Amino acid sequence: MTTQQHVKPAVGCLVRDPDTYEALPVEGKLVEMNSYWLRKEAAGDIEIVEPAVQDLKLKGDKQ
């Protein structure tokens, strides 16, 4: 079983996603923790964070 974590780049770091080659967004992204992300964490290039909980409106709520 693979573990998913929400990671974001450390301040001043540009980290690329190895699957898409796109830069990791500043707000972070949910990723499968593999050797790449573990190496980036050990190097201090990323931080593991709790994802922000967004307010969800129920469909039909008209306030």
N, C-alpha and C positions, 0 to 999 in steps of 0.2 A: 504494500500500500504506500502510495506516495503522499507526502505532506505538502499542503499548500500554505503559503505565508504571504502576507501583504508586505512588500518591500518598497522602499523608496531610496533614491540616491542620497548619499551623505552630502553635506554642504560643499559646494565647489566641485563635485564629481559628476562626470558624464558617464553613465553606464549604459551599455547597449544590451538589449535582449538578444540572446544568442539564436533564438528562433526566428525573429523578424528583422534583426539588425537595426531596429529603431531605438532611439534613446528612451530610457526609462523615464516616464513622466515624473515631474517634481512631486506630484501628489501621491505617487506610488502606483503599484500594480500588484494584482494577485498572481503569484507564480508558483510553479511546481519546484519545490526545493530539490535541487540536484547538485552535483559537484561544482558546477559553475557558480551558482548562487552562494554556496557554502564558502567557496574561495573568496568571492567578493565580500562576504560578511567578515571573514577572517582578516582580509586586507583593510577593512574599514571603509570600503567603497559604498556599501549599502547599509541601511538600518532596517531591522524588522520592526514593523509598527502594527498597531491595531487599526483596521480600516475605519474610516469615519462613518458613523451611522447617519444616513440621510433620512430626512422626514419624508415619509411616503403618504400620499393622499389616497384615500380609498376612492375607487371609481364611483362617481355619483355624488361625492361630497362637494357641495356648492356653497362654500362660505366666502 
